[in-house]
Amino acid sequence: MLSKHITPVVSLGIMAVSAHTFAQTPHRPNIIYILADDLGYGDVSVYNPQGKIKTPYIDGLASEGMRFTDAHSSSAVSTPSRYGILTGRYSWRSRMKTGVLQGYDYSLIENGRQTVASLLKAKGYTTAVIGKWHLGLDWQLKDKAELSKEKREELYKPGSLITNLPPAIIDFSKPPQNGPLCHGFDYSYILPASLDMEPYCYLKNDTLTSPLTGYTEGNDLNTGATGAFWRQGLMAEGFDFSDVLPNFTRQAVQYIHDKAEIKQPFFLYFPMPAPHTPWLPGAEFKGKSGAGSYGDYAVMVDYMVGQVLEAVTKAGIEDNTIIIFTSDNGPYWRPKMIEKYDHRSAGIFRGMKADAWDGGHRVPFIVKWPKYIKEGSVSNALTVLTNLMATVADITGSDSKKLSTEDSFSILPVLLGKSNVVPKQKAVVLHSSRGLFAIRSEDWKLIQGKGSGGFSTTPAEEALMNEEGQLYNLKDDPSEKNNLYTTRKDIVKKLSKLLETIKSQKK
């Protein structure tokens, strides 16, 4: 252990069910995982009461469950974070070492790789994903003979926003070969990637719902990827950018009502496409925040979360449903936006989306499970989104030794109020968009390099910095302002060794 300081859990109380008794009686609750896109820690008003965005529905969820204050996405950008959520593995163990995928990329989840969906399916669950996929699809080509395996690998290099594979050689009349149905989901209704990346379309059960006969020249292209920004590209017939978030919510609500009538438990993975760009708040949400169109869009996200919560209540399944709410990474909120709106999307934390600093990956994380999780409880336990797989395995009585992951640890003892820390989790490894590693153990955080490793600083700026790395004590310095890298070499050495041990683990 690297520190004697462990922040206590606040207001957990004593639960009626012991961890030992729980393990002896596996449960099969419905599980709904709501994943916001680019929503910052400080964008949720229960986390940041001084912020300019009010989120009453998410706040209400927190009042009925457990709110985590030290939860992190494993990556500071979208695709690798989503890979970690579904596989329980850090994405840098995959072929993705930097950046994100695009709408025409190959699947990042390896063939045969266990996912949360496949684990739950094996336990008798019906499984669905409704929302933004962003994990690759393996589109079929018009003439496969023209692309050798080597050429395919050359064309699909993660980490660039340039479309490497020309859509002209894709046969859109054929379904992609490696979508959600190949990774444990019984049902899928998805957007291939982000709502600012082509192709702009829906796929239902890995099949286009409308042909890609349209084309958009893009929108707000000179805004610095803010506002109602999206790139040029192919678009499905009748595709409406402003209706994507409401449409996905309607689909999720309908799925909940349909499955509530069946006794079989269900897992709904609901990765929302917002408040990621394009920022497209509906008319009824415009002007509802003090943070411009982004803030208004975040208010709309909160309302859509409320629609899902209401659906669960109306369906009469609230008592037997776990609802998890979180975000895939930190917010895209530059310093000039903080100055303009006096709103800190990342709260007190340094940096933004893509960064190794906490603003890039510290996320809101709330879990509700009536009768098992104490209402209004708050946990300071350090956790990471890769922990979902081990947690649902623990809940459903799956054999944890059979999990094909090195990086997932059950948070069930924390949820039940039986532990202040995640058992067996020695540290959390964090990753920036440019591949900068960080490791967190108790109060200490080591970043193995200069600067943010993401959007807040450039490689040129980082080259001018003095220290070779960064070390922060987050208990004393949560905003990462006081670099102790040169004065606490003992901690640097211990964390570096621990990081190498974790990186070398294989399963």
ABEGO torsion letter per residue (X at the ends): XABABBBBBBGAEBBABBAAAAAABBBBBBBBBBBBBGBBAAABAAABAABABBBAAAAAAAAABBBBAABBBABABAAAAAAAAAAGBBAAABABABEBBBAABBBABBBGBBBAAAAAAAAGBBBBBBEBAGAEAGBBBABAAABBAAAAAAABBBGBABBABBAAABBAABBBAABAAAAGBABBBBBABBAABOBBBBBBGGBBABBBABBBAEBGAAAGGBEBBBBBEBBBBGBBAAAAAAAAAAAAAAAAAAAAABABBBBBBBBBAOABOBBBBBAAABGABAAEAAAAAAAAAAAAAAAAAAAAAAAGAAAABBBBBBBABBBBBBAAAAAAAGBBAAEABBEBBGBABAAAABBBBBBBBBGABBBGBBBABBBBAAAAAAAAAAAAGBBAAABBBAABBBAAAAAAGABABBBGBABBBBBBAAGBBBBBBEABBBBBEBEAGBAABBAAAAAABABABBBBBAAABAAGABBAAAABAAAAAAAAAAAAAAAABBX
